[in-house]
């Protein structure tokens, strides 16, 4: 959601389907988007070799400082999701309303955790 909002400040829309489909589907207008998405995927579910390759690709694309930032973002999102899932934190009404079209377009309501969120029926 934040990516689509930040692109909107530039008067551009961005296709977020790569979030669900995978790195190869990441919108080319997102700077280094495919490289960063491959890194995130490797952190979450890649082999040691895939992670090493993805790490090297990020450093080549955005430098060491950019790599540290990317690793921090991946780690923070993973942490937030685990905390929210473990404690049962639901989407609040404002977030539910603001993400209706996004969730529908990306098929996020069909994920198992969506059924646990008030106001989302897992359609």
URLIN-V606638 format. One record per run of one state. SS is the DSSP state (helix for helix, strand for strand, loop for the rest). FROM is the first residue (numbers start at 1). TO is the last residue. Records with the same first field share a line. If there is no record, write none. Layout:
# URLIN-V606638
SS->FROM-TO / FROM-TO
This chain:
# URLIN-V606638
loop->1-1 / 9-17 / 22-22 / 26-32 / 46-47 / 88-92 / 99-99 / 107-107 / 111-111 / 117-123
helix->2-8 / 18-21 / 23-25 / 33-45 / 48-87 / 93-98 / 100-106 / 108-110 / 112-116
